[in-house]
Amino acid sequence: RALRNLQHQHWLLPKLSEVTGAVRRIHLLNAQSEGVLLKELFTLDGVGSLIFADQYHEIRQATIDDVGGILALIEPLEQQGILVRRDREKLEAEIANFLVVVRDSRIIGCAALYPLDENSAEVACFAIDPQYRNQGIGGELLSAIEQRACSLNLHQLYLLTTQTQHWFSQHGFEEIAPQDLPAPRQRLYNAQRASRVYRKTICAGANP
């Protein structure tokens, strides 16, 4: 929302340059709108225009304190059969594998990276809050996962999906047969879910 509502408010732009580095965000509200201040303060995205000096959301390593927020995000997708179910105990045990997208202290995205062997890893539990889809956040999260994999010297990413094949194809994944999965993951493949399998080579210039 940073500047999308400012095209017709050019008089504001010079004022922005006067803001010091100590002020990280400015909220612009319509004083003629009833209840606008409360709506801005007590809803996640508010009703005004927000100008911010830093990134409005961040992608970071998940911690044990994020488990509740991750569960709230993924449980509806689990109920729809889109994601494999993970209970709190399993999520707590695997939290080191997760990255989260956080906006104003709320988790709006998550993904996990599970190494499979010395060269490959699986991307799993990839989820973005429906309210924040089609804003490029999923692409940012995938890039962060790929950067983590490269830092671990893992050059092949695999994922299984039943719903979002087109999106992953657009981001460089190619469909492969389940039998082409690395042996550790192939043994766990659940044919009843009929998940389609995708692979992507990353870390350009690296030797797998």
JOWO-V219515 format. One line per field, one symbol per residue. psi: psi as a letter, one per 40 degrees, with the letter a starting at -180 (. if undefined). Layout:
psi=???
This chain:
psi=ededeedefdedddddeehiedhdihhhiheehheddddddeideaeahhhidahdiihihiideedddddddddddddeedihhhiddddddedeeiiihhhfehheiiiihhhdaeeiihhifhhhhddeifeedddddddddddddddefhehhiihiedfddddddfeiihiideeiidddddehhddefiihiihhagheih.
